Amino acid sequence: MPGNLSEGAQSFRTGMLAMIGLALVALGIAFAGMKGWVARESVPSSLLLFAGATVGAGWSGIQGHRRALADRERASGQFMILAIAAQLGRQDEETLREIAGKGGPAAEAAELILEGRRQKARGSSAAPSIQK
């Protein structure tokens, strides 16, 4: 199994593989029923099970693909915000406030930098001084 899938996408993939296995077993039973190896009455129900499992496998595969794409998009968006933040770290406070007001990924990065600077300012002034 690919190791780069998220947990949600892997669970959909596992479900898809289980449904494929069930579909193959049902198809085998239908084939055996047509050959007369098992009761012929099992053919319609096993074909119905095969069709249902095939539809279920397709649905699970599509959902897993959608989940993997969404997770990949989320991860790349977070990386992009961090890359923008690295570039914006050299800007002054006023420029960062202007960028933060415009919206989008650059605004999120600017807000992260401003918040970090506020916390750093609070941390240095709020830290107790040690007197000897």
Buried (B, 14 or more C-beta within 10 A) or exposed (E): EEEEBBEBBBBBBEBBBBBBEBBEBBBBBBEBBBEEEBEEEBBEEBBEBBEBBBEBBEBBBEBBBEBBEEBBEEEEEEEBBEEBBEEBBEBEEEEBEEBBEEEEBBBBBBBBBBEEEEEEEEEEEEEEEEEE
